[in-house]
Amino acid sequence: MTQTVQDLSIDESGRNELTAADRCDLCGAQAYIRATMATGELLFCAHHGAEFKDKLAATAIEWHDETSRLYAS
Ligand SMILES: [Zn+2]
């Protein structure tokens, strides 16, 4: 067990929502998917999120997907 909890409680409010300021790491489009990996976070647009989900979701700590917001207006 690790005890590195300090960084996790900094900004709990709004921590889960992606905003227009969050950009895809690959193409710079607005990010709708956040993959939390052991090595850090990756942000993807809907297109790249779908492309990498098969590869990364299995090893991701969290796969946060807001692509449904694209279709629900
Ligand atoms: Zn992209």
N, CA, C, O and the ligand as a Tripos MOL2 file, in Angstrom:
@<TRIPOS>MOLECULE
protein
  293   291    74     0     0
PROTEIN
NO_CHARGES

@<TRIPOS>ATOM
      1 N           0.8360   -1.2050    0.0000 N.3       1 MET1
      2 CA          0.0000    0.0000    0.0000 C.3       1 MET1
      3 C           0.8690    1.2530    0.0000 C.2       1 MET1
      4 O           1.8400    1.3500    0.7500 O.2       1 MET1
      5 N           0.5190    2.1740   -0.8200 N.am      2 THR2
      6 CA          1.2160    3.4550   -0.8210 C.3       2 THR2
      7 C           0.4100    4.4790   -0.0500 C.2       2 THR2
      8 O          -0.8040    4.3450    0.1020 O.2       2 THR2
      9 N           1.0820    5.4860    0.4260 N.am      3 GLN3
     10 CA          0.4160    6.5000    1.2480 C.3       3 GLN3
     11 C           0.5310    7.8910    0.6300 C.2       3 GLN3
     12 O           0.6380    8.8830    1.3510 O.2       3 GLN3
     13 N           0.5090    7.9670   -0.6760 N.am      4 THR4
     14 CA          0.6360    9.2630   -1.3500 C.3       4 THR4
     15 C          -0.7350    9.8390   -1.6690 C.2       4 THR4
     16 O          -1.1190    9.9600   -2.8320 O.2       4 THR4
     17 N          -1.4540   10.1870   -0.6310 N.am      5 VAL5
     18 CA         -2.8290   10.6580   -0.7880 C.3       5 VAL5
     19 C          -2.8930   12.1750   -0.9390 C.2       5 VAL5
     20 O          -3.9140   12.7220   -1.3530 O.2       5 VAL5
     21 N          -1.8080   12.8390   -0.6060 N.am      6 GLN6
     22 CA         -1.8160   14.3030   -0.5230 C.3       6 GLN6
     23 C          -2.3520   14.9920   -1.7750 C.2       6 GLN6
     24 O          -3.1780   15.8990   -1.6780 O.2       6 GLN6
     25 N          -1.8940   14.5740   -2.9330 N.am      7 ASP7
     26 CA         -2.2530   15.2710   -4.1530 C.3       7 ASP7
     27 C          -3.6980   15.0490   -4.5990 C.2       7 ASP7
     28 O          -4.2170   15.7790   -5.4430 O.2       7 ASP7
     29 N          -4.3250   14.0520   -4.0320 N.am      8 LEU8
     30 CA         -5.6330   13.6680   -4.5390 C.3       8 LEU8
     31 C          -6.7630   14.5540   -4.0340 C.2       8 LEU8
     32 O          -7.8420   14.5690   -4.6270 O.2       8 LEU8
     33 N          -6.5420   15.2780   -2.9710 N.am      9 SER9
     34 CA         -7.6440   16.0080   -2.3550 C.3       9 SER9
     35 C          -7.5870   17.5050   -2.6370 C.2       9 SER9
     36 O          -8.2580   18.2920   -1.9690 O.2       9 SER9
     37 N          -6.7950   17.8950   -3.6140 N.am     10 ILE10
     38 CA         -6.6010   19.3250   -3.8610 C.3      10 ILE10
     39 C          -7.8550   19.9870   -4.4350 C.2      10 ILE10
     40 O          -8.3440   20.9810   -3.8990 O.2      10 ILE10
     41 N          -8.3560   19.4380   -5.5050 N.am     11 ASP11
     42 CA         -9.4930   20.0760   -6.1620 C.3      11 ASP11
     43 C         -10.5540   19.0460   -6.5300 C.2      11 ASP11
     44 O         -10.6680   18.6280   -7.6830 O.2      11 ASP11
     45 N         -11.2960   18.6650   -5.5640 N.am     12 GLU12
     46 CA        -12.3080   17.6450   -5.8230 C.3      12 GLU12
     47 C         -13.4860   18.2020   -6.6040 C.2      12 GLU12
     48 O         -14.0910   17.4900   -7.4060 O.2      12 GLU12
     49 N         -13.8130   19.4620   -6.3790 N.am     13 SER13
     50 CA        -14.9330   20.0470   -7.0970 C.3      13 SER13
     51 C         -14.5500   20.3080   -8.5520 C.2      13 SER13
     52 O         -13.5360   20.9440   -8.8380 O.2      13 SER13
     53 N         -15.3600   19.8170   -9.4420 N.am     14 GLY14
     54 CA        -15.0850   20.0110  -10.8560 C.3      14 GLY14
     55 C         -13.9840   19.1520  -11.3880 C.2      14 GLY14
     56 O         -13.5990   19.2860  -12.5500 O.2      14 GLY14
     57 N         -13.4730   18.2850  -10.5820 N.am     15 ARG15
     58 CA        -12.3530   17.4490  -10.9860 C.3      15 ARG15
     59 C         -12.7610   16.4580  -12.0780 C.2      15 ARG15
     60 O         -11.9410   16.0690  -12.9090 O.2      15 ARG15
     61 N         -14.0050   16.0630  -12.0690 N.am     16 ASN16
     62 CA        -14.4150   15.0140  -12.9890 C.3      16 ASN16
     63 C         -14.8900   15.5190  -14.3440 C.2      16 ASN16
     64 O         -14.8870   14.7850  -15.3330 O.2      16 ASN16
     65 N         -15.2960   16.7770  -14.3730 N.am     17 GLU17
     66 CA        -15.8420   17.3060  -15.6100 C.3      17 GLU17
     67 C         -14.7380   17.8110  -16.5240 C.2      17 GLU17
     68 O         -13.8360   18.5250  -16.0870 O.2      17 GLU17
     69 N         -14.8130   17.4460  -17.7620 N.am     18 LEU18
     70 CA        -13.9030   18.0130  -18.7500 C.3      18 LEU18
     71 C         -14.4970   19.3320  -19.2340 C.2      18 LEU18
     72 O         -15.7160   19.4800  -19.3230 O.2      18 LEU18
     73 N         -13.6280   20.2800  -19.5420 N.am     19 THR19
     74 CA        -14.0900   21.5850  -19.9930 C.3      19 THR19
     75 C         -13.5340   21.8830  -21.3780 C.2      19 THR19
     76 O         -12.7590   21.1060  -21.9350 O.2      19 THR19
     77 N         -13.9400   23.0100  -21.9130 N.am     20 ALA20
     78 CA        -13.4600   23.4090  -23.2380 C.3      20 ALA20
     79 C         -11.9580   23.6660  -23.2300 C.2      20 ALA20
     80 O         -11.3220   23.6940  -24.2840 O.2      20 ALA20
     81 N         -11.3950   23.8530  -22.0430 N.am     21 ALA21
     82 CA         -9.9550   24.0870  -21.9440 C.3      21 ALA21
     83 C          -9.1570   22.7910  -22.0170 C.2      21 ALA21
     84 O          -7.9390   22.8070  -22.1910 O.2      21 ALA21
     85 N          -9.8560   21.6800  -21.8810 N.am     22 ASP22
     86 CA         -9.1770   20.3800  -21.9790 C.3      22 ASP22
     87 C          -9.0830   19.9790  -23.4400 C.2      22 ASP22
     88 O         -10.0860   19.9330  -24.1520 O.2      22 ASP22
     89 N          -7.8850   19.6960  -23.8690 N.am     23 ARG23
     90 CA         -7.6320   19.4420  -25.2880 C.3      23 ARG23
     91 C          -7.0430   18.0630  -25.5120 C.2      23 ARG23
     92 O          -6.2810   17.5560  -24.6890 O.2      23 ARG23
     93 N          -7.4020   17.4680  -26.6280 N.am     24 CYS24
     94 CA         -6.8590   16.1670  -27.0280 C.3      24 CYS24
     95 C          -5.3390   16.2570  -27.1200 C.2      24 CYS24
     96 O          -4.8010   17.1830  -27.7270 O.2      24 CYS24
     97 N          -4.6590   15.3020  -26.5220 N.am     25 ASP25
     98 CA         -3.1950   15.2820  -26.5610 C.3      25 ASP25
     99 C          -2.6630   15.0500  -27.9680 C.2      25 ASP25
    100 O          -1.5110   15.3730  -28.2590 O.2      25 ASP25
    101 N          -3.4710   14.5070  -28.8160 N.am     26 LEU26
    102 CA         -2.9990   14.1210  -30.1460 C.3      26 LEU26
    103 C          -3.2980   15.1670  -31.2140 C.2      26 LEU26
    104 O          -2.4590   15.4160  -32.0800 O.2      26 LEU26
    105 N          -4.4740   15.7800  -31.1690 N.am     27 CYS27
    106 CA         -4.8510   16.6820  -32.2540 C.3      27 CYS27
    107 C          -5.2690   18.0630  -31.7730 C.2      27 CYS27
    108 O          -5.4450   18.9650  -32.5920 O.2      27 CYS27
    109 N          -5.4310   18.2500  -30.4740 N.am     28 GLY28
    110 CA         -5.7550   19.5750  -29.9660 C.3      28 GLY28
    111 C          -7.2340   19.9310  -29.9920 C.2      28 GLY28
    112 O          -7.6190   21.0320  -29.6000 O.2      28 GLY28
    113 N          -8.0580   19.0070  -30.4500 N.am     29 ALA29
    114 CA         -9.4980   19.2490  -30.4080 C.3      29 ALA29
    115 C          -9.9900   19.1790  -28.9610 C.2      29 ALA29
    116 O          -9.2700   18.7220  -28.0730 O.2      29 ALA29
    117 N         -11.2100   19.6310  -28.7370 N.am     30 GLN30
    118 CA        -11.7350   19.5800  -27.3750 C.3      30 GLN30
    119 C         -11.8000   18.1360  -26.8940 C.2      30 GLN30
    120 O         -12.2590   17.2420  -27.6050 O.2      30 GLN30
    121 N         -11.3270   17.9350  -25.6650 N.am     31 ALA31
    122 CA        -11.2590   16.5820  -25.1250 C.3      31 ALA31
    123 C         -12.5840   16.1780  -24.5020 C.2      31 ALA31
    124 O         -13.2000   16.9510  -23.7680 O.2      31 ALA31
    125 N         -13.0070   14.9820  -24.7960 N.am     32 TYR32
    126 CA        -14.2120   14.4300  -24.1860 C.3      32 TYR32
    127 C         -13.9160   13.1580  -23.4040 C.2      32 TYR32
    128 O         -14.8050   12.5850  -22.7730 O.2      32 TYR32
    129 N         -12.6710   12.7230  -23.4500 N.am     33 ILE33
    130 CA        -12.2880   11.5040  -22.7550 C.3      33 ILE33
    131 C         -11.0010   11.7410  -21.9810 C.2      33 ILE33
    132 O         -10.0390   12.2970  -22.5100 O.2      33 ILE33
    133 N         -10.9930   11.3170  -20.7370 N.am     34 ARG34
    134 CA         -9.7820   11.4040  -19.9280 C.3      34 ARG34
    135 C          -9.4160    9.9970  -19.4650 C.2      34 ARG34
    136 O         -10.1920    9.3290  -18.7830 O.2      34 ARG34
    137 N          -8.2480    9.5750  -19.8420 N.am     35 ALA35
    138 CA         -7.7550    8.2700  -19.4130 C.3      35 ALA35
    139 C          -6.7290    8.4950  -18.3140 C.2      35 ALA35
    140 O          -5.6900    9.1150  -18.5410 O.2      35 ALA35
    141 N          -7.0230    7.9920  -17.1280 N.am     36 THR36
    142 CA         -6.0750    8.1040  -16.0310 C.3      36 THR36
    143 C          -5.2380    6.8310  -16.0010 C.2      36 THR36
    144 O          -5.7250    5.7450  -15.6840 O.2      36 THR36
    145 N          -3.9710    7.0020  -16.3390 N.am     37 MET37
    146 CA         -3.0600    5.8640  -16.3630 C.3      37 MET37
    147 C          -2.1720    5.9060  -15.1240 C.2      37 MET37
    148 O          -2.1320    6.9110  -14.4150 O.2      37 MET37
    149 N          -1.4700    4.8210  -14.8700 N.am     38 ALA38
    150 CA         -0.5460    4.7890  -13.7400 C.3      38 ALA38
    151 C           0.5410    5.8470  -13.8970 C.2      38 ALA38
    152 O           1.1060    6.3280  -12.9140 O.2      38 ALA38
    153 N           0.8250    6.2010  -15.1560 N.am     39 THR39
    154 CA          1.8980    7.1460  -15.4370 C.3      39 THR39
    155 C           1.4090    8.5770  -15.5440 C.2      39 THR39
    156 O           2.2200    9.4970  -15.6390 O.2      39 THR39
    157 N           0.0950    8.7860  -15.5320 N.am     40 GLY40
    158 CA         -0.4290   10.1360  -15.6620 C.3      40 GLY40
    159 C          -1.7270   10.1320  -16.4410 C.2      40 GLY40
    160 O          -2.3020    9.0810  -16.7230 O.2      40 GLY40
    161 N          -2.1790   11.3290  -16.7840 N.am     41 GLU41
    162 CA         -3.4560   11.4340  -17.4730 C.3      41 GLU41
    163 C          -3.2560   11.7020  -18.9530 C.2      41 GLU41
    164 O          -2.3230   12.3940  -19.3610 O.2      41 GLU41
    165 N          -4.1460   11.1430  -19.7390 N.am     42 LEU42
    166 CA         -4.1760   11.4070  -21.1690 C.3      42 LEU42
    167 C          -5.5490   11.9560  -21.5100 C.2      42 LEU42
    168 O          -6.5640   11.4980  -20.9850 O.2      42 LEU42
    169 N          -5.5680   12.9460  -22.4000 N.am     43 LEU43
    170 CA         -6.8390   13.5010  -22.8460 C.3      43 LEU43
    171 C          -7.0230   13.2060  -24.3230 C.2      43 LEU43
    172 O          -6.0920   13.3060  -25.1220 O.2      43 LEU43
    173 N          -8.2370   12.8440  -24.6560 N.am     44 PHE44
    174 CA         -8.5320   12.5250  -26.0510 C.3      44 PHE44
    175 C          -9.8300   13.1910  -26.4760 C.2      44 PHE44
    176 O         -10.7500   13.3600  -25.6750 O.2      44 PHE44
    177 N          -9.8910   13.5670  -27.7500 N.am     45 CYS45
    178 CA        -11.1570   13.9690  -28.3380 C.3      45 CYS45
    179 C         -11.9890   12.7050  -28.5600 C.2      45 CYS45
    180 O         -11.5190   11.5920  -28.3230 O.2      45 CYS45
    181 N         -13.2140   12.8890  -29.0130 N.am     46 ALA46
    182 CA        -14.0780   11.7250  -29.2180 C.3      46 ALA46
    183 C         -13.4660   10.7710  -30.2310 C.2      46 ALA46
    184 O         -13.5200    9.5530  -30.0650 O.2      46 ALA46
    185 N         -12.8840   11.3360  -31.2820 N.am     47 HIS47
    186 CA        -12.3130   10.5160  -32.3410 C.3      47 HIS47
    187 C         -11.1450    9.6710  -31.8250 C.2      47 HIS47
    188 O         -11.1230    8.4560  -32.0180 O.2      47 HIS47
    189 N         -10.1890   10.3060  -31.1800 N.am     48 HIS48
    190 CA         -9.0260    9.5740  -30.7110 C.3      48 HIS48
    191 C          -9.3380    8.7090  -29.4900 C.2      48 HIS48
    192 O          -8.6930    7.6830  -29.2710 O.2      48 HIS48
    193 N         -10.3090    9.1180  -28.7080 N.am     49 GLY49
    194 CA        -10.7210    8.2890  -27.5860 C.3      49 GLY49
    195 C         -11.2290    6.9460  -28.0630 C.2      49 GLY49
    196 O         -10.8860    5.8990  -27.5140 O.2      49 GLY49
    197 N         -12.0590    6.9970  -29.1050 N.am     50 ALA50
    198 CA        -12.5890    5.7530  -29.6620 C.3      50 ALA50
    199 C         -11.4640    4.9180  -30.2530 C.2      50 ALA50
    200 O         -11.4770    3.6890  -30.1770 O.2      50 ALA50
    201 N         -10.4940    5.6020  -30.8420 N.am     51 GLU51
    202 CA         -9.4020    4.8920  -31.5040 C.3      51 GLU51
    203 C          -8.5040    4.1650  -30.5020 C.2      51 GLU51
    204 O          -8.0100    3.0710  -30.7750 O.2      51 GLU51
    205 N          -8.3020    4.7870  -29.3470 N.am     52 PHE52
    206 CA         -7.3530    4.2250  -28.3800 C.3      52 PHE52
    207 C          -8.0150    3.4490  -27.2550 C.2      52 PHE52
    208 O          -7.3280    2.8360  -26.4390 O.2      52 PHE52
    209 N          -9.3300    3.4680  -27.2040 N.am     53 LYS53
    210 CA        -10.0030    2.8460  -26.0700 C.3      53 LYS53
    211 C          -9.6420    1.3690  -25.9430 C.2      53 LYS53
    212 O          -9.3750    0.8790  -24.8460 O.2      53 LYS53
    213 N          -9.6360    0.6710  -27.0680 N.am     54 ASP54
    214 CA         -9.3290   -0.7570  -27.0190 C.3      54 ASP54
    215 C          -7.9460   -1.0320  -26.4460 C.2      54 ASP54
    216 O          -7.7350   -2.0130  -25.7330 O.2      54 ASP54
    217 N          -6.9970   -0.1350  -26.7750 N.am     55 LYS55
    218 CA         -5.6180   -0.3450  -26.3350 C.3      55 LYS55
    219 C          -5.4080    0.0610  -24.8780 C.2      55 LYS55
    220 O          -4.6790   -0.5930  -24.1320 O.2      55 LYS55
    221 N          -6.0680    1.1600  -24.4890 N.am     56 LEU56
    222 CA         -5.7220    1.7630  -23.2050 C.3      56 LEU56
    223 C          -6.7010    1.4690  -22.0740 C.2      56 LEU56
    224 O          -6.3070    1.4410  -20.9070 O.2      56 LEU56
    225 N          -7.9550    1.2520  -22.4020 N.am     57 ALA57
    226 CA         -8.9620    1.1260  -21.3430 C.3      57 ALA57
    227 C          -8.6550   -0.0370  -20.4020 C.2      57 ALA57
    228 O          -8.9570    0.0230  -19.2100 O.2      57 ALA57
    229 N          -8.0560   -1.0900  -20.9410 N.am     58 ALA58
    230 CA         -7.7840   -2.2660  -20.1190 C.3      58 ALA58
    231 C          -6.7730   -1.9660  -19.0180 C.2      58 ALA58
    232 O          -6.8390   -2.5380  -17.9300 O.2      58 ALA58
    233 N          -5.8330   -1.0610  -19.3080 N.am     59 THR59
    234 CA         -4.7920   -0.7650  -18.3310 C.3      59 THR59
    235 C          -5.0180    0.5620  -17.6170 C.2      59 THR59
    236 O          -4.2690    0.9150  -16.7060 O.2      59 THR59
    237 N          -6.0420    1.2930  -18.0250 N.am     60 ALA60
    238 CA         -6.3090    2.5860  -17.4050 C.3      60 ALA60
    239 C          -6.8770    2.4010  -16.0040 C.2      60 ALA60
    240 O          -7.6450    1.4750  -15.7430 O.2      60 ALA60
    241 N          -6.4860    3.2960  -15.1160 N.am     61 ILE61
    242 CA         -7.0520    3.2880  -13.7670 C.3      61 ILE61
    243 C          -8.4970    3.7740  -13.8430 C.2      61 ILE61
    244 O          -9.3830    3.2470  -13.1700 O.2      61 ILE61
    245 N          -8.7120    4.7880  -14.6760 N.am     62 GLU62
    246 CA        -10.0660    5.2930  -14.8940 C.3      62 GLU62
    247 C         -10.2100    5.6970  -16.3490 C.2      62 GLU62
    248 O          -9.3040    6.2860  -16.9390 O.2      62 GLU62
    249 N         -11.3540    5.3740  -16.9150 N.am     63 TRP63
    250 CA        -11.6500    5.7960  -18.2860 C.3      63 TRP63
    251 C         -12.8920    6.6780  -18.2130 C.2      63 TRP63
    252 O         -14.0210    6.1980  -18.1160 O.2      63 TRP63
    253 N         -12.6410    7.9870  -18.2620 N.am     64 HIS64
    254 CA        -13.7340    8.9380  -18.0950 C.3      64 HIS64
    255 C         -14.1950    9.3940  -19.4710 C.2      64 HIS64
    256 O         -13.4380   10.0280  -20.2070 O.2      64 HIS64
    257 N         -15.4160    9.0760  -19.8110 N.am     65 ASP65
    258 CA        -15.9160    9.2840  -21.1720 C.3      65 ASP65
    259 C         -17.1230   10.2130  -21.1440 C.2      65 ASP65
    260 O         -18.1640    9.8780  -20.5790 O.2      65 ASP65
    261 N         -16.9740   11.3740  -21.7560 N.am     66 GLU66
    262 CA        -18.0870   12.3250  -21.8350 C.3      66 GLU66
    263 C         -18.5810   12.4950  -23.2640 C.2      66 GLU66
    264 O         -19.2280   13.4920  -23.5850 O.2      66 GLU66
    265 N         -18.2850   11.5430  -24.1050 N.am     67 THR67
    266 CA        -18.6920   11.6820  -25.5020 C.3      67 THR67
    267 C         -20.2090   11.7010  -25.6670 C.2      67 THR67
    268 O         -20.7290   12.1520  -26.6880 O.2      67 THR67
    269 N         -20.9060   11.2080  -24.6540 N.am     68 SER68
    270 CA        -22.3620   11.2410  -24.7400 C.3      68 SER68
    271 C         -22.8820   12.6740  -24.7950 C.2      68 SER68
    272 O         -23.9810   12.9330  -25.2850 O.2      68 SER68
    273 N         -22.0650   13.6070  -24.2800 N.am     69 ARG69
    274 CA        -22.4730   15.0200  -24.3270 C.3      69 ARG69
    275 C         -22.5050   15.5420  -25.7590 C.2      69 ARG69
    276 O         -23.1840   16.5250  -26.0560 O.2      69 ARG69
    277 N         -21.7720   14.8820  -26.6350 N.am     70 LEU70
    278 CA        -21.7560   15.3000  -28.0330 C.3      70 LEU70
    279 C         -23.1020   15.0430  -28.7010 C.2      70 LEU70
    280 O         -23.5030   15.7550  -29.6220 O.2      70 LEU70
    281 N         -23.7700   14.0410  -28.2310 N.am     71 TYR71
    282 CA        -24.9810   13.6020  -28.9030 C.3      71 TYR71
    283 C         -26.2400   14.0370  -28.1520 C.2      71 TYR71
    284 O         -27.3150   14.1300  -28.7440 O.2      71 TYR71
    285 N         -26.1110   14.3010  -26.8630 N.am     72 ALA72
    286 CA        -27.2480   14.7510  -26.0820 C.3      72 ALA72
    287 C         -27.1830   16.2660  -25.9670 C.2      72 ALA72
    288 O         -26.3110   16.7940  -25.2770 O.2      72 ALA72
    289 N         -28.0580   16.9470  -26.6060 N.am     73 SER73
    290 CA        -28.0070   18.4020  -26.5870 C.3      73 SER73
    291 C         -29.0980   18.9780  -25.7050 C.2      73 SER73
    292 O         -29.2050   20.1970  -25.5720 O.2      73 SER73
    293 ZN         -7.8920   14.0030  -31.1060 Zn       74 ZN74
@<TRIPOS>BOND
     1     1     2 1
     2     2     3 1
     3     3     4 2
     4     3     5 am
     5     5     6 1
     6     6     7 1
     7     7     8 2
     8     7     9 am
     9     9    10 1
    10    10    11 1
    11    11    12 2
    12    11    13 am
    13    13    14 1
    14    14    15 1
    15    15    16 2
    16    15    17 am
    17    17    18 1
    18    18    19 1
    19    19    20 2
    20    19    21 am
    21    21    22 1
    22    22    23 1
    23    23    24 2
    24    23    25 am
    25    25    26 1
    26    26    27 1
    27    27    28 2
    28    27    29 am
    29    29    30 1
    30    30    31 1
    31    31    32 2
    32    31    33 am
    33    33    34 1
    34    34    35 1
    35    35    36 2
    36    35    37 am
    37    37    38 1
    38    38    39 1
    39    39    40 2
    40    39    41 am
    41    41    42 1
    42    42    43 1
    43    43    44 2
    44    43    45 am
    45    45    46 1
    46    46    47 1
    47    47    48 2
    48    47    49 am
    49    49    50 1
    50    50    51 1
    51    51    52 2
    52    51    53 am
    53    53    54 1
    54    54    55 1
    55    55    56 2
    56    55    57 am
    57    57    58 1
    58    58    59 1
    59    59    60 2
    60    59    61 am
    61    61    62 1
    62    62    63 1
    63    63    64 2
    64    63    65 am
    65    65    66 1
    66    66    67 1
    67    67    68 2
    68    67    69 am
    69    69    70 1
    70    70    71 1
    71    71    72 2
    72    71    73 am
    73    73    74 1
    74    74    75 1
    75    75    76 2
    76    75    77 am
    77    77    78 1
    78    78    79 1
    79    79    80 2
    80    79    81 am
    81    81    82 1
    82    82    83 1
    83    83    84 2
    84    83    85 am
    85    85    86 1
    86    86    87 1
    87    87    88 2
    88    87    89 am
    89    89    90 1
    90    90    91 1
    91    91    92 2
    92    91    93 am
    93    93    94 1
    94    94    95 1
    95    95    96 2
    96    95    97 am
    97    97    98 1
    98    98    99 1
    99    99   100 2
   100    99   101 am
   101   101   102 1
   102   102   103 1
   103   103   104 2
   104   103   105 am
   105   105   106 1
   106   106   107 1
   107   107   108 2
   108   107   109 am
   109   109   110 1
   110   110   111 1
   111   111   112 2
   112   111   113 am
   113   113   114 1
   114   114   115 1
   115   115   116 2
   116   115   117 am
   117   117   118 1
   118   118   119 1
   119   119   120 2
   120   119   121 am
   121   121   122 1
   122   122   123 1
   123   123   124 2
   124   123   125 am
   125   125   126 1
   126   126   127 1
   127   127   128 2
   128   127   129 am
   129   129   130 1
   130   130   131 1
   131   131   132 2
   132   131   133 am
   133   133   134 1
   134   134   135 1
   135   135   136 2
   136   135   137 am
   137   137   138 1
   138   138   139 1
   139   139   140 2
   140   139   141 am
   141   141   142 1
   142   142   143 1
   143   143   144 2
   144   143   145 am
   145   145   146 1
   146   146   147 1
   147   147   148 2
   148   147   149 am
   149   149   150 1
   150   150   151 1
   151   151   152 2
   152   151   153 am
   153   153   154 1
   154   154   155 1
   155   155   156 2
   156   155   157 am
   157   157   158 1
   158   158   159 1
   159   159   160 2
   160   159   161 am
   161   161   162 1
   162   162   163 1
   163   163   164 2
   164   163   165 am
   165   165   166 1
   166   166   167 1
   167   167   168 2
   168   167   169 am
   169   169   170 1
   170   170   171 1
   171   171   172 2
   172   171   173 am
   173   173   174 1
   174   174   175 1
   175   175   176 2
   176   175   177 am
   177   177   178 1
   178   178   179 1
   179   179   180 2
   180   179   181 am
   181   181   182 1
   182   182   183 1
   183   183   184 2
   184   183   185 am
   185   185   186 1
   186   186   187 1
   187   187   188 2
   188   187   189 am
   189   189   190 1
   190   190   191 1
   191   191   192 2
   192   191   193 am
   193   193   194 1
   194   194   195 1
   195   195   196 2
   196   195   197 am
   197   197   198 1
   198   198   199 1
   199   199   200 2
   200   199   201 am
   201   201   202 1
   202   202   203 1
   203   203   204 2
   204   203   205 am
   205   205   206 1
   206   206   207 1
   207   207   208 2
   208   207   209 am
   209   209   210 1
   210   210   211 1
   211   211   212 2
   212   211   213 am
   213   213   214 1
   214   214   215 1
   215   215   216 2
   216   215   217 am
   217   217   218 1
   218   218   219 1
   219   219   220 2
   220   219   221 am
   221   221   222 1
   222   222   223 1
   223   223   224 2
   224   223   225 am
   225   225   226 1
   226   226   227 1
   227   227   228 2
   228   227   229 am
   229   229   230 1
   230   230   231 1
   231   231   232 2
   232   231   233 am
   233   233   234 1
   234   234   235 1
   235   235   236 2
   236   235   237 am
   237   237   238 1
   238   238   239 1
   239   239   240 2
   240   239   241 am
   241   241   242 1
   242   242   243 1
   243   243   244 2
   244   243   245 am
   245   245   246 1
   246   246   247 1
   247   247   248 2
   248   247   249 am
   249   249   250 1
   250   250   251 1
   251   251   252 2
   252   251   253 am
   253   253   254 1
   254   254   255 1
   255   255   256 2
   256   255   257 am
   257   257   258 1
   258   258   259 1
   259   259   260 2
   260   259   261 am
   261   261   262 1
   262   262   263 1
   263   263   264 2
   264   263   265 am
   265   265   266 1
   266   266   267 1
   267   267   268 2
   268   267   269 am
   269   269   270 1
   270   270   271 1
   271   271   272 2
   272   271   273 am
   273   273   274 1
   274   274   275 1
   275   275   276 2
   276   275   277 am
   277   277   278 1
   278   278   279 1
   279   279   280 2
   280   279   281 am
   281   281   282 1
   282   282   283 1
   283   283   284 2
   284   283   285 am
   285   285   286 1
   286   286   287 1
   287   287   288 2
   288   287   289 am
   289   289   290 1
   290   290   291 1
   291   291   292 2
@<TRIPOS>SUBSTRUCTURE
     1 MET1         2 RESIDUE 1 A MET
     2 THR2         6 RESIDUE 1 A THR
     3 GLN3        10 RESIDUE 1 A GLN
     4 THR4        14 RESIDUE 1 A THR
     5 VAL5        18 RESIDUE 1 A VAL
     6 GLN6        22 RESIDUE 1 A GLN
     7 ASP7        26 RESIDUE 1 A ASP
     8 LEU8        30 RESIDUE 1 A LEU
     9 SER9        34 RESIDUE 1 A SER
    10 ILE10       38 RESIDUE 1 A ILE
    11 ASP11       42 RESIDUE 1 A ASP
    12 GLU12       46 RESIDUE 1 A GLU
    13 SER13       50 RESIDUE 1 A SER
    14 GLY14       54 RESIDUE 1 A GLY
    15 ARG15       58 RESIDUE 1 A ARG
    16 ASN16       62 RESIDUE 1 A ASN
    17 GLU17       66 RESIDUE 1 A GLU
    18 LEU18       70 RESIDUE 1 A LEU
    19 THR19       74 RESIDUE 1 A THR
    20 ALA20       78 RESIDUE 1 A ALA
    21 ALA21       82 RESIDUE 1 A ALA
    22 ASP22       86 RESIDUE 1 A ASP
    23 ARG23       90 RESIDUE 1 A ARG
    24 CYS24       94 RESIDUE 1 A CYS
    25 ASP25       98 RESIDUE 1 A ASP
    26 LEU26      102 RESIDUE 1 A LEU
    27 CYS27      106 RESIDUE 1 A CYS
    28 GLY28      110 RESIDUE 1 A GLY
    29 ALA29      114 RESIDUE 1 A ALA
    30 GLN30      118 RESIDUE 1 A GLN
    31 ALA31      122 RESIDUE 1 A ALA
    32 TYR32      126 RESIDUE 1 A TYR
    33 ILE33      130 RESIDUE 1 A ILE
    34 ARG34      134 RESIDUE 1 A ARG
    35 ALA35      138 RESIDUE 1 A ALA
    36 THR36      142 RESIDUE 1 A THR
    37 MET37      146 RESIDUE 1 A MET
    38 ALA38      150 RESIDUE 1 A ALA
    39 THR39      154 RESIDUE 1 A THR
    40 GLY40      158 RESIDUE 1 A GLY
    41 GLU41      162 RESIDUE 1 A GLU
    42 LEU42      166 RESIDUE 1 A LEU
    43 LEU43      170 RESIDUE 1 A LEU
    44 PHE44      174 RESIDUE 1 A PHE
    45 CYS45      178 RESIDUE 1 A CYS
    46 ALA46      182 RESIDUE 1 A ALA
    47 HIS47      186 RESIDUE 1 A HIS
    48 HIS48      190 RESIDUE 1 A HIS
    49 GLY49      194 RESIDUE 1 A GLY
    50 ALA50      198 RESIDUE 1 A ALA
    51 GLU51      202 RESIDUE 1 A GLU
    52 PHE52      206 RESIDUE 1 A PHE
    53 LYS53      210 RESIDUE 1 A LYS
    54 ASP54      214 RESIDUE 1 A ASP
    55 LYS55      218 RESIDUE 1 A LYS
    56 LEU56      222 RESIDUE 1 A LEU
    57 ALA57      226 RESIDUE 1 A ALA
    58 ALA58      230 RESIDUE 1 A ALA
    59 THR59      234 RESIDUE 1 A THR
    60 ALA60      238 RESIDUE 1 A ALA
    61 ILE61      242 RESIDUE 1 A ILE
    62 GLU62      246 RESIDUE 1 A GLU
    63 TRP63      250 RESIDUE 1 A TRP
    64 HIS64      254 RESIDUE 1 A HIS
    65 ASP65      258 RESIDUE 1 A ASP
    66 GLU66      262 RESIDUE 1 A GLU
    67 THR67      266 RESIDUE 1 A THR
    68 SER68      270 RESIDUE 1 A SER
    69 ARG69      274 RESIDUE 1 A ARG
    70 LEU70      278 RESIDUE 1 A LEU
    71 TYR71      282 RESIDUE 1 A TYR
    72 ALA72      286 RESIDUE 1 A ALA
    73 SER73      290 RESIDUE 1 A SER
    74 ZN74       293 GROUP 0 **** ****
